[in-house]
Amino acid sequence: MAKYTDAEENDVVTLNNKLVELDTNTVSILLLTKDSARVFVGAGKGTIAKGVHAGNLARKLAAIVGGGGGGKDYFGQGGGTKLSAADEAVQKSEQAVKDMLTK
């Protein structure tokens, strides 16, 4: 997971998509903090086959920053206004992915 404070939302989404395209066994989690905390999650086909669902992961991480989210198995996004919890979302992201891996 990477945390950005000085980026545009469209650039973060583009980076997320590129990372997953480069390696289909990747889960990309990017957090953008400006006026709010925005979570972007991408899951490659290989990780989807192992149980990762990007939309569900985005929802879980967005809840940490006081909001909501969702999406498809390959891309999810969410956000919240609790900027003080952004580092907690970063810290919990790896375990959240591991919890999804079932196959």
matplotlib code that plots the C-alpha trace (Angstrom):
import matplotlib.pyplot as plt

x = [0.0, 1.2, -0.1, -0.1, -0.8, 0.2, -1.4, -4.5, -7.2, -7.2, -3.4, -3.8, -6.5, -4.2, -1.3, -3.4, -4.6, -1.1, 0.3, -2.4, -1.8, 1.9, 1.5, -1.8, -0.8, -0.8, -3.1, -2.6, -3.8, -3.3, -4.5, -4.9, -5.2, -6.2, -9.5, -10.6, -9.0, -9.6, -8.8, -8.2, -7.8, -6.9, -6.8, -5.1, -6.7, -4.4, -5.3, -9.0, -8.7, -7.2, -10.2, -9.3, -12.2, -11.1, -14.5, -14.8, -11.3, -11.9, -15.1, -13.1, -10.3, -12.7, -14.5, -11.3, -11.2, -14.8, -16.5, -17.7, -16.8, -17.2, -16.7, -16.0, -13.7, -10.9, -11.3, -12.8, -12.7, -14.0, -13.2, -13.9, -13.3, -11.3, -7.8, -6.3, -7.0, -5.2, -2.0, -4.1, -5.7, -2.1, -1.1, -4.1, -4.1, -1.6, -3.6, -6.8, -5.5, -4.1, -7.5, -9.1, -6.6, -8.4, -7.1]
y = [0.0, 3.5, 6.7, 9.9, 13.5, 15.4, 13.7, 14.0, 11.4, 10.5, 9.9, 7.6, 5.6, 5.3, 4.2, 1.6, 0.2, 0.1, -1.8, -4.5, -4.7, -5.2, -8.2, -10.1, -11.5, -8.0, -6.3, -2.5, -0.4, 3.4, 5.9, 9.6, 12.1, 15.6, 17.1, 13.5, 10.0, 8.2, 4.5, 2.8, -0.9, -3.0, -6.8, -8.8, -11.9, -14.1, -12.6, -12.6, -16.3, -16.7, -14.9, -11.2, -8.8, -5.2, -3.7, -5.5, -4.6, -0.9, -1.0, -2.5, 0.1, 3.0, 2.1, 2.7, 6.3, 6.8, 6.2, 3.6, 2.1, -0.8, -1.9, -4.8, -7.8, -6.1, -2.4, -0.8, 2.6, 4.4, 7.1, 8.9, 12.1, 10.7, 11.7, 10.9, 7.2, 7.1, 5.6, 2.9, 2.0, 1.6, -0.6, -2.8, -3.2, -6.1, -8.2, -7.4, -8.8, -11.9, -12.5, -12.6, -15.1, -18.5, -20.6]
z = [0.0, -0.8, 0.7, -1.4, -0.3, -3.4, -6.4, -8.5, -8.2, -11.9, -11.7, -8.7, -10.5, -13.6, -11.5, -9.8, -13.1, -14.5, -11.5, -11.9, -15.6, -15.2, -12.8, -12.6, -9.2, -7.7, -5.3, -5.5, -2.7, -3.0, -0.4, -1.4, 1.5, 0.8, 2.0, 2.6, 2.6, -0.7, -1.1, -4.5, -4.8, -7.9, -8.0, -10.8, -12.2, -10.3, -6.9, -7.8, -8.4, -4.9, -3.3, -3.4, -4.2, -4.7, -4.0, -0.6, 0.3, -0.5, 1.6, 4.6, 4.4, 3.8, 6.9, 8.9, 7.6, 8.6, 5.3, 2.8, -0.5, -2.9, -6.4, -8.6, -8.0, -10.1, -8.9, -5.9, -4.3, -1.2, 1.2, 4.4, 6.3, 9.2, 7.9, 11.3, 10.6, 7.2, 8.7, 10.5, 7.1, 5.7, 8.6, 8.3, 4.5, 4.3, 6.8, 5.1, 1.9, 3.6, 5.2, 1.7, 0.3, 0.4, -2.5]

ax = plt.figure().add_subplot(projection="3d")
ax.plot(x, y, z, "-o")
ax.set_aspect("equal")
plt.show()
